[in-house]
Amino acid sequence: MKLLLWAAIIFGVIWVLRNKKKAAEARMARSDPSPVLNEKLHEESGEPMLSCAHCGIHFPSSEAVVDTAGTVYCGTEHRRLHATR
């Protein structure tokens, strides 16, 4: 009889934990996508990638900083550093 009681308790705990996990996953699915997912969306959207003139890193064209000469940078700091060279 004790074995049946322990089995019922263990089953109940597992059932509660599974329901909590499913509820948390449902909340995450309804919330904003994660940064990793946002990066994947950039890759899948076909957005052109550009290369920074200062460091050479590739980044989406929507994040580009362009100077008056049309040179592309990944950020304002690299634009400033490249101008002082």
Phi, psi and omega in degrees: 000320179297323179298319178294320177297314179296321178297319179294319179295314180297317178299317180297317179296315179298318181297316179295316180296320178296318179295321178295320180295317179296321179294319179294320178295322179294320177296319180294323180292328180278338182280179180298147179295152181289164178301325179296318178294322177299321177296319178297321180295322176299317181294321184280339184284346180080019179293133181297142177258140180242164180244133180290134180290339182270309186250344178086000180291148178265140182209161180294147183296336179291343181259008186287145171245122185246135177271182184295335180277354181090008178284140186258137179228159180278344179195169182294326180296319179289328175296316180295315181295321181292327180289332182275355179286000000 
